[in-house]
Amino acid sequence: MILRIDRIQMELPPPSTPDPAGAAVVQELFGGRFGEMSTFLNYTIQSFNFRGRQKARPFYDLVANIAAEEFGHIELVAATINTMLTGAGEPGDLPDPEKVLNPQQFIAGGAGTLPQDSNGNPWNGDYVTSTGDLVEDLTHNFFLETGARNNKLKVYEMVDHPAARALTGYLLVRGGVHQVAYARAVEQLTGADLSKLFPAPRIPTDKIPECRPHIERGDHLRLYRFSPSDYLELAAVFNGPHPETGEPLEVRDDAPEGFPPLDLPPQEGVFAPDYAPEEIAEIARKLRQRAGLSDEPTGVVADDGQSVVDKVKDAVT
């Protein structure tokens, strides 16, 4: 089971100038062959299908636990795309179709993320490899993380929107941890030393400015345990020196605290969540009142003193 906590794994910058073209490019990191849907579902299905897991517990724990972190990465990429599209779905001011790389984000997605790649092709179950052979699956996972890092570097170069740069900086660090984890697992199981391939592609992570805050915090060394009481054998596999820095790898027995998500404003031009969102808000208030709850919403969202709605209006005007 997955225990869902209403936080995102990193703090994203608020909406600024809308960037539908950039948002279409970032879709590759969501629904592309090497996107976060692929990493999440590869590791999730491999963990579901894992036979003899008790006697191979360190390897099972590794795959299952990384799958849990990837679930959060999907949400983070979606939050980034939605941030980049905020302000582009205003009434009477929808983007020119000739300037939009993926009109489905507006027509089918309500100025939001879709399970597609950067060309608008739907994510495909054929992207999942789950052979049951542990060596083959772990080797594939290393290859998958290497391809994912390659694509993140390309998206970083192609898209300069602040949210996209922040996202890729974080994912390059955390995806790098998973790349190291699978390399260590293959080495522990077979003796093959994949650490000699790092960094792959051969661009040092610390050369990227948006990666440095996460590296300085030590997130390039840590595998977090995403469970209150399970996956206790991660450290049996995830150990030794980091292949790029030589620093010791570590397992943290708690998940990152995370950050409240941005409460992105309605985009009435695409009926998200409605053409008259204030009516839904009033219905929700009455339902809370009827249930004996506070008139005010109970959730926690990011707020730095100026509403996201005001920031978007400032940016587009």
C-alpha positions as CSV (number, residue, x, y, z in Angstrom):
1,M,0.0,0.0,0.0
2,I,1.1,3.6,-0.5
3,L,0.5,6.1,2.3
4,R,-0.1,9.4,0.6
5,I,0.9,12.6,2.3
6,D,-0.3,15.9,0.8
7,R,3.2,17.4,0.2
8,I,5.5,17.6,-2.8
9,Q,9.1,16.5,-2.6
10,M,10.6,19.9,-3.3
11,E,9.6,23.5,-3.3
12,L,8.6,24.7,-6.7
13,P,8.7,28.4,-7.8
14,P,5.2,29.9,-8.2
15,P,3.7,30.5,-11.7
16,S,5.2,33.3,-13.7
17,T,4.9,33.8,-17.4
18,P,3.0,30.9,-19.0
19,D,5.0,28.6,-21.2
20,P,2.8,26.2,-23.1
21,A,5.6,25.2,-25.5
22,G,8.0,24.4,-22.6
23,A,5.3,22.5,-20.8
24,A,4.8,20.3,-23.8
25,V,8.6,19.5,-23.7
26,V,8.5,18.7,-20.0
27,Q,5.7,16.2,-20.8
28,E,8.6,13.9,-21.9
29,L,9.6,13.6,-18.3
30,F,6.1,12.5,-17.4
31,G,4.9,10.1,-20.0
32,G,7.9,9.5,-22.2
33,R,9.7,6.1,-22.5
34,F,12.2,7.3,-19.9
35,G,9.8,9.5,-18.0
36,E,8.6,9.2,-14.4
37,M,5.6,7.1,-15.3
38,S,8.0,4.5,-16.7
39,T,10.3,4.5,-13.7
40,F,7.4,4.3,-11.3
41,L,5.6,1.5,-13.1
42,N,8.7,-0.5,-14.0
43,Y,9.7,-0.7,-10.4
44,T,6.2,-1.1,-9.1
45,I,5.3,-4.0,-11.3
46,Q,8.7,-5.6,-10.7
47,S,8.0,-5.4,-7.0
48,F,4.5,-6.9,-7.5
49,N,6.0,-9.8,-9.5
50,F,9.0,-10.4,-7.3
51,R,9.2,-14.2,-6.4
52,G,11.2,-15.5,-3.5
53,R,11.3,-12.0,-2.0
54,Q,12.0,-13.1,1.5
55,K,15.2,-14.8,0.7
56,A,16.2,-12.0,-1.6
57,R,14.9,-9.3,0.7
58,P,17.6,-6.6,0.2
59,F,16.9,-6.5,-3.5
60,Y,13.1,-6.6,-3.1
61,D,13.3,-3.8,-0.6
62,L,15.4,-1.7,-2.9
63,V,13.0,-2.0,-5.9
64,A,9.8,-1.6,-3.9
65,N,11.1,1.4,-2.0
66,I,12.4,3.3,-5.0
67,A,9.0,2.7,-6.6
68,A,7.4,4.6,-3.7
69,E,9.7,7.6,-4.3
70,E,8.9,7.6,-8.0
71,F,5.2,8.0,-7.2
72,G,6.1,11.4,-5.7
73,H,8.2,12.2,-8.8
74,I,5.2,11.8,-11.0
75,E,3.3,14.3,-8.9
76,L,6.2,16.7,-9.0
77,V,6.5,16.7,-12.8
78,A,2.7,17.2,-13.1
79,A,2.9,20.1,-10.6
80,T,5.7,21.7,-12.8
81,I,3.7,21.3,-16.0
82,N,0.6,22.7,-14.4
83,T,2.6,25.7,-13.0
84,M,3.9,26.4,-16.5
85,L,0.4,26.3,-18.0
86,T,-1.1,28.6,-15.3
87,G,-2.2,31.8,-16.9
88,A,-2.6,30.3,-20.4
89,G,-6.1,29.1,-19.8
90,E,-7.8,32.4,-19.1
91,P,-11.3,33.2,-20.6
92,G,-11.1,34.7,-24.0
93,D,-7.3,34.5,-24.1
94,L,-6.4,30.9,-24.9
95,P,-3.2,30.3,-26.8
96,D,-2.9,30.5,-30.5
97,P,-3.1,26.9,-31.8
98,E,-0.2,27.5,-34.1
99,K,2.0,28.3,-31.1
100,V,1.0,25.4,-28.9
101,L,3.0,22.2,-29.3
102,N,0.3,20.1,-27.6
103,P,-3.2,21.5,-27.8
104,Q,-4.5,18.4,-25.9
105,Q,-3.1,19.9,-22.7
106,F,-5.9,22.5,-23.0
107,I,-8.6,20.6,-24.9
108,A,-8.4,17.3,-23.0
109,G,-6.4,18.4,-19.9
110,G,-7.9,21.6,-18.7
111,A,-4.5,23.4,-18.9
112,G,-3.0,20.4,-17.1
113,T,-0.7,17.3,-17.4
114,L,-1.7,14.3,-19.5
115,P,-0.1,10.8,-19.5
116,Q,1.7,11.6,-22.7
117,D,5.2,12.3,-24.0
118,S,6.4,15.5,-25.6
119,N,4.8,14.6,-29.0
120,G,1.4,14.0,-27.3
121,N,1.7,10.2,-27.7
122,P,0.1,8.3,-24.8
123,W,2.3,6.5,-22.3
124,N,2.6,2.8,-23.3
125,G,2.6,-0.3,-21.1
126,D,5.2,-1.7,-23.5
127,Y,7.7,0.6,-21.7
128,V,7.6,-1.7,-18.7
129,T,10.2,-4.5,-18.4
130,S,9.4,-7.0,-15.7
131,T,11.0,-10.3,-16.7
132,G,11.2,-11.9,-13.3
133,D,14.9,-12.4,-13.8
134,L,16.5,-10.3,-11.0
135,V,19.8,-9.6,-12.8
136,E,18.1,-8.6,-16.0
137,D,15.5,-6.4,-14.3
138,L,18.1,-4.6,-12.2
139,T,20.4,-4.1,-15.2
140,H,17.4,-2.7,-17.1
141,N,16.6,-0.4,-14.2
142,F,20.1,1.0,-14.4
143,F,19.7,1.6,-18.1
144,L,16.3,3.2,-17.5
145,E,17.7,5.6,-15.0
146,T,20.6,6.4,-17.4
147,G,18.1,7.2,-20.2
148,A,16.0,9.3,-17.8
149,R,19.1,11.3,-16.8
150,N,19.9,11.9,-20.5
151,N,16.4,13.2,-21.1
152,K,16.4,15.5,-18.1
153,L,19.7,17.1,-19.2
154,K,18.1,17.7,-22.7
155,V,15.0,19.2,-21.2
156,Y,17.1,21.4,-18.9
157,E,18.9,22.8,-21.9
158,M,15.7,23.3,-24.0
159,V,13.4,24.9,-21.4
160,D,14.4,27.9,-19.3
161,H,11.2,28.4,-17.3
162,P,12.1,28.6,-13.6
163,A,9.8,25.7,-12.6
164,A,11.3,23.4,-15.3
165,R,14.8,24.3,-14.2
166,A,14.0,23.7,-10.6
167,L,12.4,20.4,-11.4
168,T,15.2,19.0,-13.5
169,G,17.8,20.1,-11.0
170,Y,16.1,18.1,-8.3
171,L,15.3,15.1,-10.4
172,L,18.9,14.9,-11.7
173,V,20.1,14.5,-8.1
174,R,17.4,12.1,-7.0
175,G,17.5,10.1,-10.2
176,G,21.2,9.9,-9.8
177,V,20.7,8.2,-6.4
178,H,18.5,5.6,-8.1
179,Q,21.1,5.1,-10.8
180,V,23.8,4.5,-8.1
181,A,21.4,2.2,-6.2
182,Y,20.8,-0.1,-9.2
183,A,24.5,-0.1,-10.1
184,R,25.4,-1.2,-6.5
185,A,22.7,-3.9,-6.7
186,V,24.1,-5.3,-9.9
187,E,27.6,-5.3,-8.5
188,Q,26.5,-6.9,-5.2
189,L,24.7,-9.6,-7.1
190,T,27.2,-10.3,-10.0
191,G,30.5,-8.5,-9.3
192,A,30.0,-6.3,-12.4
193,D,31.3,-2.8,-11.5
194,L,29.0,-0.3,-13.2
195,S,30.4,2.5,-11.1
196,K,33.0,3.0,-13.8
197,L,30.3,4.3,-16.1
198,F,29.5,7.3,-13.9
199,P,28.5,10.0,-14.6
200,A,26.4,8.8,-17.5
201,P,25.9,10.9,-19.6
202,R,29.3,12.4,-18.8
203,I,28.2,15.7,-17.4
204,P,29.0,16.1,-13.6
205,T,25.9,16.8,-11.7
206,D,27.5,19.5,-9.6
207,K,28.1,21.6,-12.7
208,I,24.4,22.3,-12.9
209,P,23.4,25.3,-10.7
210,E,20.0,24.0,-9.8
211,C,21.5,20.7,-8.6
212,R,23.9,22.3,-6.2
213,P,21.4,23.1,-3.3
214,H,20.3,19.4,-3.2
215,I,23.9,18.2,-3.3
216,E,25.0,20.6,-0.5
217,R,22.1,19.1,1.5
218,G,23.5,15.6,0.9
219,D,20.5,14.4,-1.2
220,H,22.9,12.9,-3.8
221,L,24.0,10.3,-1.1
222,R,20.7,9.4,0.6
223,L,18.2,6.7,-0.1
224,Y,15.1,7.5,1.9
225,R,13.0,4.7,3.4
226,F,9.4,5.4,2.4
227,S,7.7,3.3,5.0
228,P,7.2,3.6,8.8
229,S,8.3,0.0,9.4
230,D,9.1,-1.9,6.2
231,Y,12.0,-2.1,3.7
232,L,14.6,-2.4,6.5
233,E,17.2,-4.2,4.4
234,L,18.0,-1.3,2.0
235,A,21.4,-0.7,3.6
236,A,22.5,-4.3,2.8
237,V,22.6,-3.2,-0.9
238,F,22.9,0.6,-0.8
239,N,26.3,1.2,0.7
240,G,29.9,2.0,-0.2
241,P,31.3,5.2,-1.8
242,H,29.4,7.4,-4.2
243,P,31.0,6.7,-7.7
244,E,31.4,10.4,-8.5
245,T,32.4,12.0,-5.1
246,G,33.7,9.1,-3.0
247,E,31.5,10.1,-0.1
248,P,29.7,7.3,1.8
249,L,26.2,6.4,0.7
250,E,23.5,6.3,3.5
251,V,20.0,5.1,4.1
252,R,17.7,7.5,5.9
253,D,15.0,5.8,8.1
254,D,12.4,8.5,7.3
255,A,10.9,10.0,4.2
256,P,11.7,13.7,3.3
257,E,9.3,16.1,5.1
258,G,8.3,17.7,1.8
259,F,6.7,21.0,1.0
260,P,3.1,22.2,0.7
261,P,2.0,22.3,-2.9
262,L,1.0,25.5,-4.6
263,D,-2.8,26.0,-4.9
264,L,-2.9,26.9,-8.6
265,P,-5.7,29.2,-9.5
266,P,-8.7,28.2,-11.7
267,Q,-8.4,28.5,-15.4
268,E,-12.0,29.3,-16.4
269,G,-11.2,29.4,-20.1
270,V,-10.8,25.7,-20.1
271,F,-13.4,25.0,-17.3
272,A,-10.8,24.0,-14.8
273,P,-12.4,23.2,-12.3
274,D,-15.5,25.0,-13.9
275,Y,-16.5,28.1,-15.8
276,A,-17.8,29.5,-12.5
277,P,-15.4,28.1,-9.8
278,E,-16.8,30.3,-7.1
279,E,-20.0,28.2,-7.2
280,I,-18.0,25.1,-6.5
281,A,-16.2,26.9,-3.7
282,E,-19.5,27.9,-2.1
283,I,-20.9,24.3,-2.4
284,A,-17.7,23.0,-0.7
285,R,-18.1,25.5,2.1
286,K,-21.7,24.4,2.7
287,L,-20.7,20.8,2.7
288,R,-18.0,21.5,5.3
289,Q,-20.5,23.3,7.4
290,R,-23.0,20.5,7.2
291,A,-20.3,18.0,8.2
292,G,-19.5,20.1,11.3
293,L,-16.1,21.2,9.9
294,S,-14.6,24.7,9.8
295,D,-15.8,27.1,7.2
296,E,-12.2,27.4,6.0
297,P,-10.5,24.6,4.1
298,T,-8.3,22.3,6.3
299,G,-5.6,21.5,3.8
300,V,-2.1,23.1,3.7
301,V,-0.9,24.9,0.6
302,A,2.1,27.1,-0.1
303,D,1.5,30.8,0.5
304,D,4.3,33.4,0.7
305,G,2.1,36.4,1.3
306,Q,0.8,37.1,-2.3
307,S,-1.8,34.8,-3.7
308,V,-0.9,32.8,-6.8
309,V,-3.9,34.4,-8.6
310,D,-2.3,37.8,-8.1
311,K,1.1,36.6,-9.2
312,V,-0.3,35.1,-12.4
313,K,-2.2,38.3,-13.2
314,D,0.9,40.4,-12.6
315,A,2.9,38.1,-14.9
316,V,0.5,38.0,-17.8
317,T,-0.2,41.8,-17.7
